[in-house]
Amino acid sequence: MVVVAVSGQPGSGKTTIARELARVLKVPLVSSGSLFRELAAKSGMDFVEFHKYAEANPEIDRKIDAMAVELAKNGDVVLEGHLAAWVVRPYADLCIYLKASREMRARRVAVRDGKSLEEALREVRDREELNRRRYLSIYGIDIGDLSIFDLVLDTTYLSVNDAVRISLDFVCTSLGARFSKKIC
């Protein structure tokens, strides 16, 4: 059984890296962010508005995080989300954290979501602060403490291919050594 958790800042490349890891490892990908977006859409709120709503309604995060823990306990999954690694650390074989400069992340979000750079910068900044406050309030987790991670990768100046290659190399080497067999 293999459990890899990919966490990081908004726009750092979490979903892209996690998707590729899941493909290579031939395991399902579960994205907390996708679940959160679905709940936002069902509630008729935009993403940042729903973050604010979730801050006052911690049961939203607890529900999504409980699903991640159950999946991690059963193994063979790549979990992606801002808080995924902190929540599933006891069950994860590896935890990866992705970061990048705020400006680069805003550029990526602007391109991905078809927003202006100013709007994306505001969204990234707001999401970071809302996430920080929610996770500290709900779980007592300081998302600035990266000590639980096996790999912290700054993707600011990396191409998508380079970030994927570095992550895959790390995962395949680490898991292969841990399980004494070729994983990827």
C-alpha positions in Angstrom: 0.0 0.0 0.0 1.2 3.5 -0.9 0.0 6.8 0.5 1.5 10.0 -0.7 0.2 13.4 0.5 0.8 16.6 -1.5 0.2 19.9 0.2 1.3 23.4 -0.5 0.4 27.0 -1.2 -2.4 28.0 -3.6 -1.0 28.0 -7.2 2.2 26.1 -6.3 1.4 23.1 -8.5 -0.2 20.7 -6.0 -2.8 19.3 -8.3 -0.5 19.0 -11.3 2.2 17.1 -9.3 -0.4 14.9 -7.4 -2.1 14.0 -10.7 1.2 12.8 -12.2 2.2 10.9 -9.1 -1.1 9.1 -9.0 -0.8 8.2 -12.7 2.8 6.8 -12.3 2.0 5.0 -9.1 -1.2 3.7 -10.6 -3.3 4.7 -7.6 -6.3 7.0 -7.3 -6.0 10.8 -6.8 -8.2 12.4 -4.3 -8.2 16.2 -4.2 -9.4 18.0 -1.1 -9.4 21.2 -3.2 -11.8 19.6 -5.7 -14.1 18.5 -3.0 -14.0 22.0 -1.5 -14.7 23.6 -4.9 -17.7 21.2 -5.5 -19.1 22.2 -2.1 -18.7 25.9 -3.0 -20.5 25.4 -6.3 -23.3 23.5 -4.6 -23.6 26.3 -2.1 -23.7 28.9 -4.9 -20.6 30.6 -3.6 -17.4 31.5 -5.3 -14.2 29.9 -4.0 -13.0 32.7 -1.7 -16.5 33.4 -0.4 -16.8 29.7 0.5 -13.4 29.8 2.3 -14.9 32.6 4.5 -18.0 30.6 5.1 -15.9 27.5 6.0 -14.1 29.6 8.6 -17.3 30.1 10.5 -18.4 26.5 9.8 -15.5 24.1 10.7 -17.6 21.0 10.1 -16.9 21.6 6.3 -13.2 21.1 6.8 -13.6 18.3 9.3 -15.8 16.4 6.8 -13.4 16.7 4.0 -10.4 15.9 6.2 -12.2 12.8 7.7 -12.7 11.5 4.2 -8.9 12.0 3.5 -8.0 10.1 6.7 -10.3 7.1 5.8 -8.8 6.9 2.3 -5.2 7.1 3.7 -6.0 4.3 6.2 -7.0 2.1 3.3 -3.9 3.0 1.3 -3.0 3.2 -2.3 -3.9 6.8 -2.9 -2.3 10.2 -3.6 -4.1 12.9 -1.5 -3.8 16.5 -2.6 -4.8 19.5 -0.5 -3.6 22.4 1.5 -4.0 20.5 4.8 -3.8 16.9 3.4 -0.3 16.1 4.8 -0.9 17.4 8.3 -4.2 15.4 8.5 -3.0 12.1 7.1 0.7 12.2 8.3 0.3 9.1 10.6 -0.8 7.1 7.5 1.3 8.6 4.8 4.4 7.0 3.4 5.6 10.4 2.1 4.5 14.0 2.4 5.4 16.6 -0.1 5.0 20.4 0.2 5.1 22.7 -2.7 5.7 26.4 -2.5 6.4 29.3 -4.8 6.6 33.1 -4.7 3.2 34.8 -4.3 3.7 36.6 -7.6 4.4 33.4 -9.5 1.5 31.6 -7.9 -0.9 34.5 -8.7 0.3 34.4 -12.4 -0.5 30.7 -12.5 -3.9 31.2 -10.9 -4.7 34.0 -13.3 -3.9 31.9 -16.3 -5.6 28.8 -14.9 -8.8 30.6 -13.9 -8.9 33.3 -16.6 -8.6 36.2 -14.0 -6.6 39.4 -14.0 -3.2 39.3 -12.2 -4.5 41.7 -9.6 -7.6 39.6 -8.9 -5.5 36.4 -8.7 -3.0 38.1 -6.4 -5.8 39.2 -4.1 -7.4 35.7 -4.2 -4.1 34.0 -3.4 -3.4 36.3 -0.5 -6.9 36.0 0.9 -6.9 32.2 0.6 -3.6 31.9 2.3 -4.8 34.0 5.3 -8.1 32.3 5.5 -6.4 28.8 5.4 -3.9 29.8 8.0 -6.6 31.1 10.4 -9.0 28.1 9.8 -6.4 25.4 10.3 -5.0 27.1 13.4 -8.5 27.5 14.8 -9.9 24.1 13.9 -6.8 21.8 14.5 -4.2 24.0 16.1 -2.0 23.4 13.1 0.6 26.1 12.1 0.8 25.6 8.3 4.1 27.6 8.4 5.7 24.6 10.2 7.0 22.4 7.4 8.8 20.0 9.7 6.4 17.1 8.9 7.4 17.0 5.2 9.7 14.6 3.5 10.2 17.0 0.6 9.7 20.8 0.4 10.0 21.9 -3.2 10.1 25.6 -4.4 8.4 25.6 -7.8 8.9 29.3 -8.5 11.4 28.9 -11.2 10.8 25.3 -12.2 8.9 24.3 -15.4 6.0 22.0 -14.9 8.1 19.1 -16.3 11.0 19.8 -14.0 8.7 20.0 -10.9 7.1 16.7 -11.9 10.4 15.0 -12.6 11.9 16.1 -9.3 8.8 15.0 -7.4 8.6 11.6 -9.2 12.3 11.0 -8.7 12.0 11.7 -5.0 8.9 9.5 -4.6 10.1 6.6 -6.7 13.6 6.6 -5.0 12.2 7.0 -1.5 9.4 4.5 -1.8 11.6 2.0 -3.6 14.1 2.2 -0.7 11.4 2.0 1.9 9.7 -1.1 0.3 13.0 -2.6 -1.0 11.6 -2.9 -4.5 11.1 -0.8 -7.6 8.0 1.3 -7.2 7.9 3.4 -10.4 
